[in-house]
Amino acid sequence: MLHSRLVTSQNVANIRSEEFQVKTKTTIAVTIEGKPFELEDRTHTGSEIRVLAGLTERDKLVREEADGGESPVPPARHIHPKPGDNFFVSVRHRRG
């Protein structure tokens, strides 16, 4: 004789109350060699900026200052770019 019994199942939700803090990344617009780029609003190295723009370590990257002057950005230098910053490769002149 075969006995069967009806087993009912209940769907039970395992609910945990958690608070999630959403972290957003703020980006700033800069120009490198005449092309627009978006950088995270944080400190970057000269090497990071070169990689983003496809430049080599040998390229002499400079940042254009508000007064029209230029400041070099060596690969190891840490800088915090500002919105609207303009970076470009300075042309090296050789005598000869």
C-alpha positions in Angstrom: 0.0 0.0 0.0 1.4 3.4 -1.0 0.8 6.3 1.2 1.2 9.8 0.2 0.9 13.0 2.0 0.5 16.5 0.7 3.3 18.8 1.7 2.6 22.5 1.2 5.5 24.9 0.8 5.5 28.5 1.7 7.8 31.0 0.1 9.6 32.9 2.9 11.6 35.9 2.1 14.7 36.5 4.0 14.8 40.2 4.3 17.6 42.2 5.8 17.4 45.9 6.3 20.6 47.5 5.2 21.6 51.0 4.3 23.7 51.4 1.3 25.9 54.4 0.8 26.1 55.2 -2.9 29.5 56.5 -3.9 29.6 58.8 -6.9 32.7 59.8 -8.8 33.0 63.4 -9.7 34.7 64.0 -13.0 36.2 67.2 -14.4 36.7 68.2 -18.0 40.3 68.9 -19.1 42.0 69.2 -22.5 45.1 67.2 -23.4 46.8 68.0 -26.7 43.6 69.7 -27.9 41.3 66.7 -27.1 38.7 66.8 -24.4 39.0 64.2 -21.5 37.1 63.5 -18.3 39.3 62.9 -15.3 38.2 61.8 -11.8 38.3 64.7 -9.4 41.3 63.5 -7.5 45.1 63.6 -7.5 46.7 62.1 -10.6 50.4 61.4 -11.5 51.9 62.8 -14.7 52.2 59.2 -15.9 48.4 58.6 -15.5 47.7 61.6 -17.6 50.2 60.5 -20.2 48.6 57.0 -20.4 45.1 58.5 -20.7 46.2 60.7 -23.6 48.4 58.0 -25.3 51.6 59.9 -24.8 55.0 58.4 -24.0 57.1 59.0 -20.8 59.6 60.9 -23.0 57.0 63.5 -24.0 57.5 66.7 -22.1 54.0 67.3 -20.7 53.2 70.8 -19.5 50.1 72.4 -17.9 49.1 75.8 -19.1 48.7 78.2 -16.2 46.0 81.0 -15.9 48.6 83.7 -16.4 49.7 82.1 -19.7 52.8 80.5 -18.3 53.6 76.8 -18.4 54.5 74.4 -15.6 56.1 71.0 -16.4 54.3 67.8 -15.3 57.0 65.1 -14.9 55.8 61.5 -14.8 56.2 61.1 -11.1 54.6 64.5 -10.1 51.3 64.4 -8.3 48.8 67.0 -9.4 45.2 67.7 -8.8 43.7 69.0 -12.1 41.1 71.7 -12.1 38.2 72.0 -14.5 39.3 73.5 -17.8 43.0 72.7 -17.3 44.9 72.5 -20.6 47.8 70.1 -20.9 50.0 69.8 -23.9 53.4 68.5 -25.1 56.1 71.1 -25.2 58.2 71.0 -28.3 61.8 70.5 -27.7 64.2 72.5 -29.8 67.6 71.2 -30.6 70.4 73.1 -32.0 72.4 71.6 -34.7 
